[in-house]
Amino acid sequence: MTTPISRIIGADICRDGGSYSFCFYSDDSQWYEFFLRTRAFENAAPASHFPPVIYLGSANDDKVVDRLSWDDGRNFLDGVEYDNERFRELVAIVKAEGKS
């Protein structure tokens, strides 16, 4: 995903028990979702979350743009300034490679 963020929509924790969502518009005028899916329902999961995925529109639309490694996720979020508690939690999870 090389398209830069032009406007942040929001960041929040999902009702599924722990997935995180960071939504934004890019300079291509499209809406994207940076999504961290929870592993809360797996037995003995090695981490709290799966690596990040970027979707066109909502994760519920299942239009995958990019599956990121933890390093790619850190690089993507590096320099994004957004004063939001859930965003800070999302960034911390990505920095910890899914271990919260």
Sequence and secondary structure as in RCSB ss.txt:
>XXXX:A:sequence
MTTPISRIIGADICRDGGSYSFCFYSDDSQWYEFFLRTRAFENAAPASHFPPVIYLGSANDDKVVDRLSWDDGRN
FLDGVEYDNERFRELVAIVKAEGKS
>XXXX:A:secstr
    EEEEEEEEE TTTS EEEEEEETTS EEEEEE B TTSTT SSSB   EEEES GGGT EEEE  HHHHHH
HHTT     HHHHHHHHHHHTTT  
